[in-house]
């Protein structure tokens, strides 16, 4: 059975005083709090935010090409498997155009909570939760459910498109990139992270070096997987 993330009241927001042991803040009057302890405690509540995309090159060599006219530029089975393996059992957040670019038979993405960002108050997405704010979507996506449904909400995955990627970048922890060695006409691009890497603000790890694909819909000679992590 595919998970339906649009059920009303599905997420149960928990106030800090919920449960049997209600904290009495009067008891803390003489207690000194360590700022590092407070920061560590807060960090535990924050989900790990990941971006994931596959990028090629424009004909002039500009990197970060991901789409044209709202559609994907290629089909690479290894990348599709990689995407599924990374995002499965986690919440995924996307923009309206990305949602609409998915084939109807694959949406909502199974075994994942699907969130769609749209400013249109009348927009609906069957099987997904529609939100008008990326920040609110991340907050809701990371809330635990009662009962536990097996979705791991300690990580939230942003899956597109370009505007959503740019909006999420300031509070992103890691970026999982599939580099596709192809030059193709595009009108949609992800952020170019090369300067950020060179400046030492992001570290880079090659997960799988350049590999020849088994098959693809375009003349793709090779691809690779890498991950960028924000330097704390």
C-alpha positions as CSV (number, residue, x, y, z in Angstrom):
1,X,0.0,0.0,0.0
2,X,1.4,3.4,-0.9
3,X,1.6,5.9,1.9
4,X,-0.9,8.8,1.7
5,X,0.6,11.9,3.3
6,X,-2.4,14.1,2.7
7,X,-4.6,12.6,5.5
8,X,-6.1,15.3,7.7
9,X,-4.5,15.4,11.2
10,X,-1.8,13.0,10.2
11,X,1.0,14.8,11.9
12,X,0.5,15.2,15.6
13,X,2.4,18.4,16.8
14,X,3.7,17.9,20.3
15,X,4.0,20.9,22.6
16,X,6.9,20.9,25.0
17,X,4.6,20.2,27.9
18,X,3.0,17.1,26.4
19,X,3.2,13.8,28.2
20,X,3.0,12.7,31.8
21,X,6.1,14.6,33.0
22,X,5.3,18.3,32.7
23,X,8.4,20.4,33.2
24,X,8.2,23.0,36.0
25,X,10.2,26.0,34.8
26,X,10.1,27.4,38.4
27,X,12.6,24.7,39.3
28,X,15.1,26.3,36.9
29,X,15.2,29.6,38.7
30,X,18.7,28.9,40.2
31,X,20.0,26.8,37.4
32,X,22.7,28.0,35.1
33,X,22.3,27.0,31.5
34,X,25.2,26.2,29.2
35,X,24.7,27.8,25.8
36,X,26.4,24.8,24.2
37,X,23.9,22.5,25.8
38,X,21.0,24.6,24.6
39,X,22.4,24.7,21.1
40,X,23.0,20.9,21.1
41,X,19.5,20.3,22.3
42,X,18.0,22.5,19.6
43,X,20.1,20.9,16.9
44,X,18.7,17.5,17.8
45,X,15.2,18.8,16.9
46,X,16.3,20.2,13.6
47,X,16.0,17.8,10.6
48,X,18.9,17.3,8.3
49,X,18.1,19.1,5.1
50,X,19.4,17.6,1.9
51,X,19.2,18.8,-1.7
52,X,19.4,16.2,-4.5
53,X,19.7,16.9,-8.2
54,X,21.2,15.6,-11.5
55,X,23.0,18.3,-13.6
56,X,24.5,18.5,-17.0
57,X,25.9,21.4,-19.1
58,X,24.4,23.9,-21.5
59,X,25.8,24.0,-25.0
60,X,28.1,26.8,-24.0
61,X,29.5,24.8,-21.1
62,X,27.5,26.5,-18.4
63,X,27.1,23.9,-15.6
64,X,24.0,23.1,-13.6
65,X,21.5,22.4,-16.4
66,X,18.5,20.4,-15.1
67,X,15.5,21.0,-17.3
68,X,13.8,22.7,-20.2
69,X,10.1,23.7,-20.5
70,X,9.3,22.0,-17.2
71,X,10.7,18.6,-18.3
72,X,13.7,16.5,-17.5
73,X,16.5,16.5,-20.1
74,X,17.5,12.9,-19.9
75,X,16.6,9.5,-18.4
76,X,19.4,7.7,-16.6
77,X,18.5,4.5,-14.8
78,X,21.4,4.6,-12.4
79,X,20.5,8.1,-11.3
80,X,16.9,7.1,-10.8
81,X,17.9,4.2,-8.6
82,X,20.3,6.5,-6.7
83,X,17.6,9.0,-6.1
84,X,15.2,6.4,-4.8
85,X,17.8,4.8,-2.6
86,X,18.6,8.1,-1.0
87,X,15.1,9.5,-0.5
88,X,13.1,6.3,0.3
89,X,11.3,6.4,3.7
90,X,12.0,10.1,4.1
91,X,9.9,13.2,3.4
92,X,10.4,14.8,0.0
93,X,9.6,18.5,-0.7
94,X,9.2,19.9,-4.2
95,X,7.7,22.8,-6.1
96,X,4.5,22.6,-8.2
97,X,6.3,22.3,-11.5
98,X,8.4,19.4,-10.2
99,X,5.3,17.6,-9.0
100,X,3.6,18.1,-12.4
101,X,6.7,16.9,-14.2
102,X,6.4,13.5,-12.5
103,X,4.5,10.9,-14.4
104,X,1.1,10.3,-12.9
105,X,1.9,6.7,-12.2
106,X,4.8,7.7,-10.0
107,X,3.1,10.4,-7.9
108,X,3.0,10.7,-5.1
109,X,6.4,9.1,-4.7
110,X,5.8,5.9,-2.8
111,X,7.0,5.2,0.8
112,X,7.8,8.9,1.2
113,X,5.8,11.8,2.6
114,X,5.3,14.1,-0.4
115,X,5.1,17.9,0.1
116,X,4.4,20.4,-2.7
117,X,5.1,24.1,-2.4
118,X,2.6,26.3,-4.2
119,X,1.4,29.9,-3.7
120,X,-1.9,29.0,-5.4
121,X,-4.4,28.5,-2.6
122,X,-6.6,26.4,-5.0
123,X,-3.8,24.0,-6.1
124,X,-4.3,20.4,-5.0
125,X,-2.0,17.4,-5.4
126,X,-3.6,14.0,-4.7
127,X,-1.6,12.1,-2.2
128,X,0.6,15.0,-1.2
129,X,0.4,17.9,1.3
130,X,0.4,21.3,-0.3
131,X,2.1,24.1,1.5
132,X,2.7,27.8,0.7
133,X,6.0,28.0,2.5
134,X,9.1,26.0,2.2
135,X,10.1,26.7,5.9
136,X,6.6,25.5,7.1
137,X,6.9,22.4,4.9
138,X,10.2,21.5,6.4
139,X,8.9,22.0,9.9
140,X,5.8,19.9,9.3
141,X,7.8,17.2,7.5
142,X,10.0,16.7,10.5
143,X,7.3,16.3,13.0
144,X,6.8,12.7,14.4
145,X,3.6,10.8,13.7
146,X,1.3,8.9,16.0
147,X,1.5,6.0,15.5
148,X,4.9,5.7,14.0
149,X,4.6,4.9,10.2
150,X,8.2,4.1,9.4
151,X,9.0,7.3,7.7
152,X,12.3,8.7,8.9
153,X,11.8,12.4,9.5
154,X,15.3,13.2,10.8
155,X,16.2,13.9,7.2
156,X,14.2,15.9,4.7
157,X,15.0,15.9,1.0
158,X,14.4,18.8,-1.3
159,X,14.0,17.5,-4.9
160,X,13.3,20.5,-7.0
161,X,13.0,22.7,-8.9
162,X,15.5,25.5,-9.3
163,X,13.6,28.1,-7.2
164,X,13.1,25.7,-4.4
165,X,16.7,24.7,-4.4
166,X,17.8,28.4,-4.2
167,X,15.4,29.1,-1.4
168,X,16.5,26.1,0.6
169,X,20.3,26.6,0.1
170,X,20.8,28.8,3.2
171,X,19.7,26.1,5.6
172,X,20.8,23.1,3.6
173,X,23.2,20.6,5.3
174,X,24.2,18.5,2.2
175,X,23.8,18.4,-1.5
176,X,23.8,15.1,-3.4
177,X,24.7,15.7,-7.0
178,X,24.7,13.4,-10.1
179,X,27.0,15.0,-12.6
180,X,26.0,14.0,-16.2
181,X,28.5,14.5,-18.9
182,X,26.2,15.9,-21.5
183,X,25.8,19.3,-23.3
184,X,22.1,20.0,-23.9
185,X,19.8,22.9,-24.4
186,X,18.3,24.0,-21.1
187,X,16.4,26.9,-19.5
188,X,16.6,25.8,-15.9
189,X,19.8,25.7,-13.8
190,X,20.7,24.8,-10.2
191,X,23.2,27.0,-8.2
192,X,26.8,26.7,-9.3
193,X,28.6,25.5,-6.1
194,X,32.1,25.7,-7.5
195,X,33.0,29.0,-5.9
196,X,31.5,27.9,-2.6
197,X,33.7,24.8,-2.7
198,X,36.8,26.8,-3.6
199,X,36.1,29.2,-0.8
200,X,36.0,26.3,1.7
201,X,32.4,26.9,2.7
202,X,31.4,23.4,1.4
203,X,33.4,20.2,1.3
204,X,33.2,17.8,-1.6
205,X,33.3,14.0,-1.6
206,X,33.2,11.8,-4.7
207,X,30.9,8.9,-3.9
208,X,31.3,7.2,-7.3
209,X,33.7,8.5,-9.9
210,X,33.0,8.8,-13.6
211,X,31.2,5.7,-14.9
212,X,29.8,4.7,-18.2
213,X,26.0,4.3,-18.0
214,X,24.4,1.0,-19.0
215,X,21.7,2.8,-21.0
216,X,20.1,6.2,-21.2
217,X,17.7,8.2,-23.4
218,X,20.5,10.6,-24.5
219,X,24.0,10.3,-25.7
220,X,25.5,10.3,-22.1
221,X,29.1,9.2,-22.1
222,X,29.6,9.1,-18.4
223,X,28.2,10.2,-15.0
224,X,29.3,10.4,-11.3
225,X,27.9,10.8,-7.8
226,X,29.2,13.3,-5.3
227,X,28.1,15.0,-2.2
228,X,28.7,18.5,-0.8
229,X,28.6,19.1,2.9
230,X,28.4,22.5,4.5
231,X,31.5,23.3,6.5
232,X,30.5,24.2,10.1
